[in-house]
Amino acid sequence: MSSPSSPEAPASGAGGPLSGMLIDFGGVLTTPIADAFGALGAEAGLAPGDALSLLARHEGARVALREHEEGRLDDEGFEDAFAQALTEAGGRLEARGLLARIAARLQLDEAMIELVREVRRRDVPVALVSNSLGRDCYARVDLDELFDVTVISGRVGVRKPSRRIYAIACEQLGLPPQECVLVDDLEHNLVGAARLGITGVHHRHAGETAPRVRELLGLPSPAAAAP
Protein backbone atom coordinates (compact mmCIF):
# COMPACT_ATOMS: atom_id res chain seq x y z
CA MET A 1 0.00 0.00 0.00
CA SER A 2 1.36 3.40 -0.97
CA SER A 3 1.55 6.31 1.43
CA PRO A 4 1.87 10.06 0.81
CA SER A 5 5.66 9.63 1.18
CA SER A 6 5.81 6.76 -1.32
CA PRO A 7 9.21 6.62 -3.06
CA GLU A 8 7.42 6.61 -6.41
CA ALA A 9 5.72 9.96 -5.70
CA PRO A 10 5.36 12.66 -8.40
CA ALA A 11 8.37 14.82 -9.10
CA SER A 12 7.58 17.94 -7.10
CA GLY A 13 4.80 20.00 -5.65
CA ALA A 14 5.11 22.49 -8.49
CA GLY A 15 4.95 19.71 -11.06
CA GLY A 16 8.24 20.73 -12.68
CA PRO A 17 11.23 18.54 -13.48
CA LEU A 18 13.75 17.58 -10.86
CA SER A 19 17.30 18.93 -10.93
CA GLY A 20 19.67 16.17 -9.78
CA MET A 21 20.08 12.42 -9.61
CA LEU A 22 21.36 10.11 -6.87
CA ILE A 23 22.08 6.55 -7.98
CA ASP A 24 23.13 3.29 -6.37
CA PHE A 25 25.91 1.05 -7.68
CA GLY A 26 25.48 -2.66 -6.96
CA GLY A 27 22.25 -3.95 -8.50
CA VAL A 28 21.63 -0.73 -10.43
CA LEU A 29 24.77 -0.02 -12.43
CA THR A 30 25.60 -3.72 -12.24
CA THR A 31 23.79 -7.02 -12.51
CA PRO A 32 21.74 -7.94 -9.41
CA ILE A 33 23.50 -8.39 -6.07
CA ALA A 34 21.41 -11.53 -5.48
CA ASP A 35 22.90 -13.15 -8.57
CA ALA A 36 26.45 -12.51 -7.37
CA PHE A 37 25.75 -13.93 -3.92
CA GLY A 38 23.85 -16.83 -5.47
CA ALA A 39 26.90 -17.80 -7.52
CA LEU A 40 29.12 -17.43 -4.46
CA GLY A 41 26.77 -19.62 -2.43
CA ALA A 42 26.78 -22.30 -5.13
CA GLU A 43 30.57 -22.26 -5.08
CA ALA A 44 30.41 -22.76 -1.31
CA GLY A 45 27.99 -25.66 -1.70
CA LEU A 46 24.88 -23.89 -0.41
CA ALA A 47 21.35 -23.70 -1.77
CA PRO A 48 20.28 -20.70 -3.90
CA GLY A 49 19.71 -17.63 -1.76
CA ASP A 50 21.43 -18.99 1.34
CA ALA A 51 24.61 -16.91 1.11
CA LEU A 52 22.75 -13.61 0.76
CA SER A 53 20.25 -14.47 3.49
CA LEU A 54 23.10 -15.00 5.95
CA LEU A 55 23.71 -11.26 5.91
CA ALA A 56 20.27 -10.78 7.46
CA ARG A 57 19.81 -13.83 9.69
CA HIS A 58 23.30 -14.71 10.91
CA GLU A 59 24.24 -12.38 13.77
CA GLY A 60 27.97 -12.38 13.11
CA ALA A 61 27.57 -11.73 9.38
CA ARG A 62 24.88 -9.12 9.93
CA VAL A 63 26.97 -7.15 12.42
CA ALA A 64 30.08 -7.46 10.25
CA LEU A 65 28.22 -6.11 7.22
CA ARG A 66 26.91 -3.13 9.15
CA GLU A 67 30.35 -2.33 10.55
CA HIS A 68 31.98 -2.78 7.14
CA GLU A 69 29.44 -0.53 5.43
CA GLU A 70 30.01 2.13 8.10
CA GLY A 71 33.78 1.99 7.65
CA ARG A 72 34.48 0.40 11.04
CA LEU A 73 35.56 -3.04 9.76
CA ASP A 74 38.05 -3.60 6.95
CA ASP A 75 37.72 -6.04 4.07
CA GLU A 76 39.58 -8.81 5.87
CA GLY A 77 37.46 -8.48 8.99
CA PHE A 78 34.26 -8.78 6.99
CA GLU A 79 35.61 -11.72 4.99
CA ASP A 80 36.52 -13.58 8.18
CA ALA A 81 33.03 -13.08 9.65
CA PHE A 82 31.23 -13.99 6.43
CA ALA A 83 33.38 -17.10 5.84
CA GLN A 84 32.55 -18.23 9.37
CA ALA A 85 28.84 -17.75 8.66
CA LEU A 86 29.14 -19.75 5.46
CA THR A 87 30.85 -22.55 7.36
CA GLU A 88 28.17 -22.61 10.06
CA ALA A 89 25.53 -22.83 7.31
CA GLY A 90 27.19 -25.92 5.90
CA GLY A 91 29.25 -24.31 3.16
CA ARG A 92 32.93 -23.74 2.76
CA LEU A 93 35.04 -21.02 1.12
CA GLU A 94 38.36 -19.48 2.01
CA ALA A 95 37.91 -16.12 3.67
CA ARG A 96 40.54 -14.28 1.66
CA GLY A 97 39.19 -13.13 -1.65
CA LEU A 98 35.49 -13.42 -0.79
CA LEU A 99 34.81 -9.78 -1.61
CA ALA A 100 36.81 -10.03 -4.82
CA ARG A 101 34.72 -13.07 -5.82
CA ILE A 102 31.53 -11.11 -5.26
CA ALA A 103 32.83 -8.09 -7.21
CA ALA A 104 33.89 -10.31 -10.10
CA ARG A 105 30.33 -11.59 -10.40
CA LEU A 106 28.84 -8.08 -10.57
CA GLN A 107 28.91 -7.30 -14.27
CA LEU A 108 28.39 -3.71 -15.35
CA ASP A 109 24.97 -2.89 -16.80
CA GLU A 110 26.07 -0.90 -19.84
CA ALA A 111 22.58 0.49 -20.49
CA MET A 112 22.48 2.01 -17.01
CA ILE A 113 26.05 3.30 -17.30
CA GLU A 114 25.03 5.01 -20.53
CA LEU A 115 21.98 6.51 -18.79
CA VAL A 116 24.29 8.16 -16.25
CA ARG A 117 26.41 9.58 -19.08
CA GLU A 118 23.27 10.81 -20.86
CA VAL A 119 22.00 12.56 -17.75
CA ARG A 120 25.32 14.31 -17.20
CA ARG A 121 25.50 15.37 -20.85
CA ARG A 122 22.21 17.16 -20.20
CA ASP A 123 23.94 19.11 -17.39
CA VAL A 124 22.10 17.29 -14.63
CA PRO A 125 24.45 16.63 -11.69
CA VAL A 126 24.75 13.01 -10.55
CA ALA A 127 25.81 11.59 -7.19
CA LEU A 128 26.78 7.98 -6.56
CA VAL A 129 25.29 6.92 -3.21
CA SER A 130 26.45 3.43 -2.35
CA ASN A 131 26.95 1.16 0.63
CA SER A 132 30.51 -0.17 0.71
CA LEU A 133 31.28 -3.76 -0.25
CA GLY A 134 35.04 -4.09 -0.48
CA ARG A 135 37.78 -1.66 -1.38
CA ASP A 136 37.81 -2.75 -5.05
CA CYS A 137 34.05 -2.69 -5.62
CA TYR A 138 34.23 0.31 -7.98
CA ALA A 139 37.52 -0.58 -9.70
CA ARG A 140 35.91 -1.16 -13.11
CA VAL A 141 34.38 2.31 -13.44
CA ASP A 142 35.87 5.79 -13.63
CA LEU A 143 34.12 7.51 -10.74
CA ASP A 144 35.26 10.98 -11.83
CA GLU A 145 33.97 10.43 -15.36
CA LEU A 146 30.55 9.18 -14.29
CA PHE A 147 29.71 11.22 -11.19
CA ASP A 148 29.89 14.79 -9.95
CA VAL A 149 29.81 13.53 -6.36
CA THR A 150 30.72 10.16 -4.85
CA VAL A 151 29.23 9.30 -1.45
CA ILE A 152 30.31 5.84 -0.27
CA SER A 153 29.11 4.70 3.14
CA GLY A 154 32.47 3.49 4.45
CA ARG A 155 34.01 6.89 3.71
CA VAL A 156 31.30 9.00 5.34
CA GLY A 157 30.57 6.64 8.25
CA VAL A 158 26.84 6.25 7.62
CA ARG A 159 24.98 3.79 5.40
CA LYS A 160 21.73 3.60 3.54
CA PRO A 161 18.86 3.80 4.36
CA SER A 162 19.90 6.48 6.88
CA ARG A 163 18.60 9.88 5.86
CA ARG A 164 22.00 11.36 6.66
CA ILE A 165 23.78 9.73 3.72
CA TYR A 166 21.24 11.15 1.29
CA ALA A 167 21.50 14.57 2.93
CA ILE A 168 25.28 14.46 2.46
CA ALA A 169 24.85 13.68 -1.25
CA CYS A 170 22.34 16.49 -1.75
CA GLU A 171 24.52 18.95 0.15
CA GLN A 172 27.51 18.07 -2.01
CA LEU A 173 25.42 18.47 -5.16
CA GLY A 174 24.21 21.84 -3.87
CA LEU A 175 20.57 20.86 -4.25
CA PRO A 176 17.66 20.48 -1.83
CA PRO A 177 16.44 16.88 -1.46
CA GLN A 178 13.06 17.81 -2.95
CA GLU A 179 14.80 18.52 -6.27
CA CYS A 180 16.51 15.12 -6.49
CA VAL A 181 15.63 11.63 -7.66
CA LEU A 182 17.18 8.46 -6.23
CA VAL A 183 17.52 5.30 -8.33
CA ASP A 184 17.95 2.20 -6.16
CA ASP A 185 17.11 -1.50 -6.39
CA LEU A 186 16.11 -1.83 -2.71
CA GLU A 187 12.77 -0.39 -1.66
CA HIS A 188 13.81 0.30 1.95
CA ASN A 189 16.57 2.57 0.65
CA LEU A 190 14.00 4.52 -1.35
CA VAL A 191 11.75 4.80 1.70
CA GLY A 192 14.62 6.24 3.73
CA ALA A 193 15.31 8.85 1.05
CA ALA A 194 11.61 9.68 0.71
CA ARG A 195 11.63 10.90 4.31
CA LEU A 196 13.76 13.81 3.07
CA GLY A 197 11.46 14.45 0.12
CA ILE A 198 13.63 12.68 -2.46
CA THR A 199 11.66 11.09 -5.29
CA GLY A 200 12.45 7.41 -5.80
CA VAL A 201 12.69 5.13 -8.79
CA HIS A 202 12.70 1.43 -7.87
CA HIS A 203 15.14 -0.06 -10.37
CA ARG A 204 14.41 -3.45 -11.89
CA HIS A 205 15.80 -3.12 -15.40
CA ALA A 206 17.10 -0.34 -17.63
CA GLY A 207 14.17 -0.48 -20.03
CA GLU A 208 11.84 0.55 -17.22
CA THR A 209 14.16 2.84 -15.26
CA ALA A 210 15.55 5.01 -18.05
CA PRO A 211 12.21 6.39 -19.31
CA ARG A 212 11.10 7.13 -15.74
CA VAL A 213 14.33 8.98 -14.98
CA ARG A 214 14.04 11.03 -18.17
CA GLU A 215 10.45 11.89 -17.29
CA LEU A 216 11.32 13.05 -13.78
CA LEU A 217 14.33 15.09 -14.95
CA GLY A 218 12.49 16.58 -17.92
CA LEU A 219 14.90 15.07 -20.46
CA PRO A 220 13.96 14.12 -24.02
CA SER A 221 13.89 10.47 -25.04
CA PRO A 222 16.78 9.42 -27.30
CA ALA A 223 14.41 9.24 -30.29
CA ALA A 224 13.12 12.76 -29.66
CA ALA A 225 16.64 14.10 -29.19
CA ALA A 226 17.93 12.57 -32.45
CA PRO A 227 18.34 15.01 -35.38
N, C-alpha and C positions, 0 to 999 in steps of 0.2 A: 504493500500500500504506500502510495506517495504521500509526502507531507509538503507543507509550504516551502521547506528548505531542501526539497529533493535535489540531488546533484544534477538532474537533467532539467532543471528549471530554465525558463526563457532567459535570454541574454542579459537584459537589464531592465530596470524599471521604466527607462525612457524608450525602450524598444530599439535602441541603436546598437551597432556592432560593438563587440568587445575590442580591447586594445592590446592584449598580451596573452601569451600562451605559456602554461606550465605543463611539462610532460614527463612521464615516468620513463624508465629505461627497460628493465627486465619485464618481458611480457607485453610491452608496447612497441618499443623499437627493436625488440628481438622476438623470436618464437616464444611460446608460452613457458613460464617458469615450471609449470607442472610437468611438461614434457621432459625438461632437463632433469628434474628430480626423479621422474619415472624411469628414465634411462639409467640414472645412477643407482636407483633401487634395484633394477633388474641385474645390474652388474654385481650388486652386493648379495643377490639371491633372495630378494624380497618380492612380495606381491606388488602389483601396480598401485601406486598411491601411498604405499607405506612409508617411503623415505620422507616425502613431503609432510605427511601427517605427523611424523615424529616432532617436527618443529612446533607443533601446537600441543601435542599430548604428552610428550616426554619432558619432564621438568628440567633435566639438565640441558637438553637441546634447546628448549624454549628460552631459558634464562640466558644461555650462551648466545643465541641469536639476538636477543634484545640488547645484550651488552656489546656485541659486535656491531650491531647497527648504530648504536650510540657512541661508538668509538672508544669503548672501555675494555674491549677484548680484541687482541690481534688475530690475524688469520689463523695462526697455529693454535691458539687457544680455542677458537671456534671449531677447528678441524678435530682437535682432540675430543671435545665434548660431543660433537656430532658422530664421530666414529664410534664412541662408546655407546651412544644411543642406537646406532645401527647394529652393533654387536648384541646388545640386550634385546633387540627385536628379532634376533635370529639371523642377521646378515653379517657380512664381513667385508671390510675394505680398509686398506691402510689409511691412516689419518692424513699423512702428508700428501698433498695434491688433491684433496677432496674439492676444494674451491675451484681449482684449475679445471677439474673434470666437469664441474657444473658449468663454468664459463664456456668451456669448449662446446658444450651442447646447446648453448644459447646462440642460435644463428641470427644474424641481423635480418630484420624485415626491411628490405630495400624500399618497398612502397612507403613505409612510414618514415624512413630516413629521408626520402625525397619530399614527403609532406613537410617535414621540418625545414628543409632547404627552401621549399616554395613559400612557406610562411615568412621566412626571414627575407626572401627576395622582395616580398611585399611590404617590407619595413615594419613588420610586426615583431617586437622583441620576444625571445623565447628563453625560458629557464628550464633546465633539467632539474627535476626534483626527485631524488632517488634514494631509497634505503640501501646502505652499503651491503655488498656481498663479495668480499675479497678485494685485495688491493689492485688486482689486474682485471676487474670486471669490465672496465671501460677501455681496455687497451686497443680494441679494434676500431674505435671511432676517434675522430679528431674533435675533442670537446670544444676547442676554440672556434673551429669552423662551423659547428652545428648550433652552438648556444651562445647567447649573450651573457648568461649567468648560469653557473653550475652550483647547485646546492645539494651536497651529498651528506647523508645523515651522520656518518662517522666523522666528518670534518666539522660539522656545526653542533654535534652533541645532542641532537634531538631527531627523532624518527617519525615518519608518517605512521598513523594518521594525526599526530599532534598538530594543532592549529599553528603552533609556533614555526614549524618548518615552512609552512606555506606563507606565513607572514614574512619570514626572512626572504623568501624568493621574491615576493611582491615588492618588498622594500628595496631589494637590489635592482629590480627592474624599474623602480621609480613609479609604480602604478598602484592604485588602490585595489584591494582584492575584488571589489565589485566589477572591475574592468577586465578581469582575467578569466580564462578558461583553463581547467585542468583536464588532461587526458590521462587516464589510469585504468589498469585492468582489474583493480580490486575495488569493489563498491565501498568498503569501509573507509578507504582512503578518500574517496569522493565525498563521503558523508562528513568526514573531518574537515575537508576544505570548504564544504558548503556552509559550515558554521561561521565562516568569515565572509560569506557572500560570493565565493568563487563558484562559477558555473562549471558543472562537471560533464564530461563525456566518458561513458563507460566503454572502454575499448574492447572489442572482440575481434575485429579484422579491419584491415585498411579500407576495404570497399565500403564499409559502413561509417568508419570514423572520419575519413577525409572529407566527405561531403558535409557532415555535421560541423566539423571544425571550420570549413570555409563559410558555412552559413553564419555561424556565431561571430566570426571575425569580419564578415562582410567582404569576403574575397570572391572573385569570379571563379567559376569552374574552369578547368583547363581548356575545355572546348570553347567556352565563351571568351577566354583570354587569347585564343589562337587568332593570328591575323587572317 
